Amino acid sequence: MRGKNEPGLCERSWGYEVRAVESGLVLVDRKLWGVGYGAAALAGSGGILAVGTFVALGASPGADAAAEVPIHLGLGAILLAAGGLFYRVYRHRRDRPESELAGTLVVDTEDGALKDKAGLVLARLEDVRVFARADFAWTRGVAEVVCLRWPGGRRVVFRSTSRTRIASVVAALADAGL
């Protein structure tokens, strides 16, 4: 993963990147949000289960608690291992070069078009609408998302808990003609 002070980088958050280029903006989605969410949930649950097992064993020494220890520790180990696998996927996606990513959009101000990575025109910039809204699906309203909508398509292009980052991305998109 490249540094925060990378040339052309406007904003970066949760696997989404907004970059300024000569002809407009590049909107990158590394697809990290779901994988990172799963890694944290699985590893956290496994850690709590494993630590809780030792706490329960220490609080009530006896045959009753000792019978359940292997089951709880085994489940904790399985959850921790699954969280570790999710983290490996997260690191792999985070460290991939931008040229290998499929979810990249280009706001081309010279041609006045929204394009995909291959250069296929998805919509004219006049037809693209930008809106920011609370993300109730994943974060119950803690985070906000910036979405682009055009005839025949819609895409989340940025997600963050920082309102200043959201405002910065919306302003960058407005400066690009959206």
C-alpha positions in Angstrom: 0.0 0.0 0.0 1.3 3.4 -0.9 1.8 6.3 1.4 -0.8 8.8 2.4 1.1 11.7 0.7 1.1 10.0 -2.7 0.9 12.5 -5.6 -2.6 13.0 -7.0 -4.3 11.3 -4.0 -7.3 13.4 -2.9 -8.8 11.0 -0.3 -8.5 7.4 0.8 -10.7 5.6 3.2 -11.8 1.9 3.7 -10.4 0.8 0.4 -11.8 3.6 -1.6 -9.5 6.1 -3.3 -10.1 9.3 -5.2 -7.1 10.5 -7.3 -6.7 13.6 -9.4 -5.2 13.0 -12.9 -4.7 15.4 -15.8 -8.0 14.5 -17.4 -10.2 14.4 -14.3 -10.5 12.0 -11.4 -9.9 8.3 -10.9 -12.3 6.5 -8.4 -10.8 3.3 -7.1 -12.7 0.6 -5.1 -10.4 -2.0 -3.7 -13.3 -4.0 -2.3 -11.9 -4.0 1.2 -14.9 -3.0 3.3 -16.7 -6.4 3.5 -13.5 -8.4 3.9 -12.2 -6.1 6.6 -15.5 -6.2 8.4 -15.5 -10.0 8.3 -11.9 -10.3 9.5 -12.6 -8.0 12.5 -15.8 -9.7 13.5 -14.4 -13.3 13.2 -11.1 -12.5 15.0 -12.8 -10.5 17.7 -15.4 -13.2 18.3 -12.8 -15.9 18.4 -10.6 -13.9 20.8 -13.5 -13.1 23.1 -14.5 -16.8 23.1 -11.0 -18.0 23.9 -10.3 -15.4 26.6 -13.8 -15.9 28.1 -13.2 -19.6 28.3 -10.1 -19.1 30.5 -11.9 -16.5 32.6 -14.8 -18.9 33.2 -12.4 -21.8 33.9 -10.5 -19.6 36.5 -13.7 -18.4 38.1 -15.3 -21.9 38.6 -12.6 -24.6 38.9 -14.2 -28.0 38.8 -15.3 -30.8 36.5 -18.3 -28.9 35.1 -16.2 -26.1 33.5 -13.4 -28.4 32.4 -15.7 -30.5 30.2 -16.6 -27.5 28.0 -13.1 -26.0 27.7 -12.0 -28.0 24.6 -15.2 -27.1 22.8 -15.0 -23.4 23.5 -11.3 -23.3 22.8 -11.8 -25.2 19.5 -14.5 -22.8 18.4 -12.4 -19.9 19.4 -9.4 -21.3 17.4 -11.7 -21.9 14.3 -13.0 -18.3 14.5 -9.5 -16.9 14.9 -8.2 -18.9 11.9 -11.1 -17.8 9.8 -10.4 -14.2 10.8 -6.8 -14.7 9.8 -7.8 -16.0 6.4 -10.0 -13.0 5.9 -7.1 -10.8 6.9 -4.9 -12.4 4.3 -7.5 -11.6 1.6 -7.7 -8.1 2.9 -3.9 -7.6 2.7 -3.9 -9.1 -0.8 -6.6 -6.8 -2.1 -5.1 -3.7 -0.3 -1.6 -4.3 -1.8 -2.7 -5.0 -5.4 -1.7 -2.4 -8.0 -4.4 -0.1 -9.3 -4.0 -1.5 -12.8 -5.3 -5.0 -11.7 -8.5 -3.6 -10.1 -11.8 -4.1 -11.8 -14.0 -1.5 -10.0 -12.2 1.6 -11.2 -14.2 4.5 -12.6 -12.7 7.5 -14.5 -14.3 10.9 -14.5 -12.9 12.3 -17.8 -13.4 16.0 -17.9 -11.8 16.4 -21.3 -14.3 14.1 -23.0 -17.2 15.0 -20.6 -17.8 11.3 -19.8 -17.8 8.8 -16.9 -15.8 5.8 -18.1 -14.8 2.4 -16.7 -11.1 1.3 -16.5 -11.1 0.0 -20.1 -12.3 3.4 -21.4 -15.9 2.3 -22.1 -18.2 5.3 -21.7 -20.9 4.6 -19.0 -22.6 8.0 -19.2 -22.1 11.6 -20.1 -21.2 13.8 -17.1 -24.4 15.8 -17.5 -26.4 12.6 -16.8 -24.4 11.6 -13.7 -25.7 12.6 -10.2 -23.7 12.7 -7.0 -25.3 12.1 -3.7 -24.0 11.4 -0.2 -26.1 9.5 2.3 -25.8 7.6 5.6 -24.8 4.0 5.2 -27.4 2.1 7.2 -26.8 -1.2 5.5 -23.4 -1.9 7.0 -22.7 0.7 9.7 -26.2 1.6 10.9 -25.7 5.2 10.0 -22.2 5.6 11.5 -20.5 6.0 8.1 -21.6 7.9 5.0 -21.2 6.9 1.4 -20.8 9.0 -1.8 -22.7 7.5 -4.7 -22.8 8.2 -8.4 -26.0 7.5 -10.3 -26.5 7.6 -14.0 -29.1 6.1 -16.4 -28.6 2.4 -16.2 -26.1 2.4 -13.3 -25.2 3.3 -9.7 -22.0 2.9 -7.7 -20.7 3.7 -4.3 -17.4 5.5 -4.9 -16.4 6.5 -1.3 -17.2 5.5 2.3 -16.0 7.1 5.5 -17.0 8.0 9.0 -15.4 11.4 8.5 -17.8 14.1 7.3 -14.9 16.3 6.2 -13.6 13.5 3.9 -17.1 13.0 2.5 -17.4 16.7 1.9 -14.0 16.8 0.3 -14.9 14.0 -2.1 -18.2 15.6 -3.0 -16.4 18.9 -3.7 -13.8 17.2 -5.8 -16.5 15.6 -7.9 -18.3 18.9 -8.2 -15.1 20.5 -9.4 -14.8 17.8 -12.0 -18.2 18.7 -13.4 -20.5 16.3 -11.6 
